[in-house]
Amino acid sequence: MAHIPFATSAKAARPFGTVTVFPWIDVVVIVGLVLLNGVFAMTELAIVSARAARLRMMAERGNRGARAALVLTEDPSKLLSTAQIGITLVAVVTGAFSEASLSHPVAERIMALGVPAAYGERLASVLVLGTTTFVSLIIGELVPKQIALRHADRIAIITAPSMALMAQATAPLVWLLGKSSGALLTLLGVKPRTDNHVTAEEIHLVFAEAQRSGVIEEEERAIMTGIMRLAERPVREVMTPRTEIDWIEREASESEIRTAIKESPHSLLLVCDTSPDNALGVVKVREVLAVLLAGGPLDLAALIRKAEVVPDQIDAMDALRVLQQSGISLALVHDEYGHLEGIVTPADLLSAIAGNFASYQDEGDSPLIVTREDGSLLISGALPADALVDWLGIDLPETRDYATAAGYALSILKRLPKEGDHFIDQDWRWEVVDMDRRKIDKLLASRLETKEEA
């Protein structure tokens, strides 16, 4: 007797003593429905997970699939409604069809094993629905979604046009679902997301994840992070402070100028009138040496070039723009009262991105941070505050008014310290081990044992 799908009368009249031919064609149909469900699930997740920047680039090259994917990503409610319509319809049809076409043949085979008819049909229904559900979860949900996560861009480009056509075909139902879900979200107090911009924290996390996965090296990650932070750091955090500036007196003799050039590693020197607060400009060491080698009279005033002046509160990126537009690669940094705080050069900005260069330091300068045998850290008072955060993992306020490790210590002590003074902050013990007159020259940081470690 031939099996008639969905024919309940034939099912009731057929005696259970005979076993019909198993409907393999129906099994193929069910597998096809499960695969279709997987296509909807895979398309939905692929379009949501696809990188908008890559889709936009391919759309500009004329890729229709990328354009369709961008349109769908711009309206997530429409995409989710369309995909859910397809997934729900396929799931309902799969369940009904599998129950109608497979339950009776399976029940016949169960009863042929000696199971009573009263239990055979129920057991067959449970087996059919359970097997169909399991296969739908694996083939129709989990595996397609894993594939979508691994190849989101490619799958989105391929499947987006079909999803867009389905959205047009089911437009009234999609509109109804979108309005209904939107109304429910409004009742729940959930506001629509309007900010799709990537934050700086997310970019830092992307850099860290790329470094962990081996896509970029640690040094590359550090440089990228330094570039990101450059726009967030005031110029006073990256400048060369006033106390470390090499300068020449305006009325200096030729021998004094020779001595200043000999003792300085820099290619530019500040020319001042009695003190750095009265900076007249900058001279290039190369031009001064050219005059000295020629044997002619040295007129220092004729070689002075005007330097740009920037306030100490502008960010380092703005200072970089000033240096790019200036005729000389040095700018004077003044505070709000007009006093000279320091100077900033391209070398300072490069050091803020990539770290210090030995060629930019004076002879005899020690490293800014040294790890000792006992695990403690010998830290220079000139170490930038951002580097202090990276090395020690401590939290510093974003609105801090200091730029170095010495400033951090002063903000905690609230007074001018003496050698041997110490304090404890954020599981670290800090000790002032060296003072240069009124300046903190060296700090010793030792990690304290936390309760969890104990």
Number of C-alpha atoms within 10 A of each C-alpha: 9 9 17 13 17 15 11 11 9 14 17 10 8 14 10 17 10 11 17 16 10 17 15 11 10 16 15 11 14 22 18 13 22 24 19 18 27 24 22 25 22 26 27 27 21 28 30 21 17 23 14 17 10 12 23 16 13 16 18 12 11 11 14 16 22 29 21 23 30 23 15 23 19 11 10 15 18 20 25 19 22 27 23 18 18 18 21 13 12 20 20 10 13 23 17 13 19 21 20 20 24 23 21 26 20 21 23 22 19 18 20 16 9 9 15 11 15 9 12 22 20 12 17 22 19 14 17 21 18 12 13 19 17 12 16 23 16 14 19 25 20 15 15 23 23 14 14 25 17 13 14 22 21 16 23 29 24 16 21 26 18 13 23 18 13 17 22 13 12 14 15 11 15 23 16 12 19 18 13 12 14 16 13 11 13 12 10 9 9 11 10 9 6 6 6 6 6 8 8 12 10 10 14 17 11 13 21 18 14 15 17 12 10 10 12 14 14 15 11 14 19 18 16 17 18 19 17 16 18 22 16 13 19 19 28 25 25 25 25 20 16 15 10 10 14 17 21 24 19 19 15 14 13 14 9 13 21 14 12 17 21 10 12 17 16 16 11 20 21 23 25 18 15 12 13 21 15 12 20 18 20 24 24 16 17 12 13 17 15 12 15 14 9 9 9 9 9 17 12 19 14 8 16 17 16 16 21 19 17 18 21 22 15 16 19 25 18 15 26 20 10 17 19 13 10 14 12 17 18 26 25 24 26 19 14 9 7 11 14 21 20 23 26 26 20 16 17 21 21 17 15 23 19 16 14 15 11 11 9 12 14 13 11 6 8 12 13 15 19 14 12 11 7 7 11 16 19 20 24 21 23 20 20 20 20 19 16 18 13 10 11 14 10 13 11 12 6 8 6 11 12 16 20 21 24 22 20 19 23 15 13 11 13 9 9 11 17 16 15 13 13 17 13 14 11 11 13 18 15 22 21 22 17 17 16 9 8 9 16 23 19 23 25 22 21 18 15 13 10 9 6 5 6 5
